[in-house]
């Protein structure tokens, strides 16, 4: 007797009116036994059009669509850490490049120190601009979702107890249209 190639799993879905409520709901989900891998968000508008072949008017139109493209949730702390790492790396690169140029030209130690500071400032400025660009991209992503009615969150559940917990948490944090549905999952 052969098994069916696909089995049914469940997920809870909810729509949020702002990023703060969404972040709070996800933080509570993670503190309640869910893994970061259980949580996903709707991908950006371009990805949705590319995958589905059409735009959507409201997130409610695609909240139960298993083909809707998703992205992993990245906690705010990780986004800040990534920006900080870029800025720090560029400060280091700028300082090292400036110091190397002074050494190559046979400059004095004082010039080495001054060039390191100037190089760090230039590298830091470039890093800050890149960090701001990353923040702007995230803000644009959020605004696109809000323009279509809200931020769509899916939470994969492994059993009925977790399903009820996810529903309760999403509703507690002002999630609307909170419900569970079946989702196809490839058999292991």
Protein Blocks (a to p, Z undefined) as FASTA:
>chain_A
ZZdfbdcddddddddfbfklmmmmmmmmmmnopafklpccdddfklmmmmnopacfblkl
mmmmmklccdddddfklmmmmmmmmmmmmmmmmmmmmmmmmmmnopafklmmmmmmmmmm
mmmmmmmmmmmmmmmmmmmmmmmmmmnopacdddddfbfklmmmmmmmmmmnopahiacd
ddddddZZ
